[in-house]
Structures are given as structure tokens and as C-alpha cells.
Amino acid sequence: MSQSVIEKKQQIVEDLTKKFEAAASVVVVDYRGLTVDEVTDLRKQLRDAGVEMRVLKNTMLRRAAVAAGLEGMDDIFKGPTAVAFSNEDVVAPAKIMADFAKDAEALEIKGGVIEGKVASADEINAVAKLPSREGLLSMLLSVLQAPVRNTALAVKAVADQKDGEAA
């Protein structure tokens, strides 16, 4: 192998290491058996959610994971491997992959990383069942608005009662 090929591979591993370190979540899947159209559709869904999907050699992924301090991922990086990196939304890649796997049985979640911790396929599937960031924010907003809404209704009821007594 020429020196430039080795240097290119080292650069790829360095870039992957940075991606592992910066990612809010990483989902690793076995995509064997998916059609080209299915892979294209999956990539589009991920891209629309701000998630990057890459197909890489397992040896490079293993080296990058170890360099990023993620031990115990050797079993995850076996067979054909695609990796989805999300820097912001922890739930998005897991949710998209799990939903896609319902229709495309060939897609198998192998594991991943959630906020810097190695996660099993079961843990990734559990995260996939959580509401999205927007859903959680909407629930929080609803909870925060309830006391204000109830107070406003009580004040209105008292005002209506006073108006009724004055008439």
C-alpha cells in the first residue's frame, strides 16, 4: 500500500473519531438486503432530520470508536455496516431507523452510542419510542401553560359572577 492510501485512511479515522465525539447519538445498522430505492429513501429521511448516514469499513469504525473512548463496540461493527450520526437530536436517528425497519425487515439495528455511552440494540429501540425533541418541548409548554390558563379561567369566572350580581 502506498503512503498516500494509509494517510487517507488515517484521515478518515480521525474524521470519524471527531464525529463519534461530537454526536448526540449514533445508530449502527446492518443494511444487507435493502434495495437501492430503500437505501435512497432512508438516506433522504435521515438527511431531512439533519442526520448523516455513512457506509464504512468496520476496521475504520472500530479504530475511530476506540480513539473516541467508546469501548465494547467490536461486536456491533460486524457485517455490512451503516452508521447514522446526529449532532443535535438524540432521538431522531433511532426513531427513523426503527420506523424504517418496521417496513423494511432487512434493516437491523445493531447498536450505537447515546450521549457518549455505548448502547445495545434494545436501548436504541427504547430511545426510538421516546417523543421527538419538538414533542417533548410541546409537552413541557403545555404543562407550563396550565397554571396560567387555570388562573385566567378562575379570574374570568369571578368577573362573570360579579357582573351577574351587579345586573
QUIWOFEN-V905743 format. One record per helix or strand. SS is the DSSP state (H for helix, E for strand). FROM is the first residue (numbers start at 1). TO is the last residue. If there is no record, write none. Layout:
BEGIN
((SS	FROM	TO) (SS	FROM	TO))
END
This chain:
BEGIN
((H	3	22) (E	25	30) (H	36	48) (E	52	55) (H	58	67) (E	82	86) (H	92	103) (E	108	114) (E	117	120) (H	121	128) (H	133	166))
END
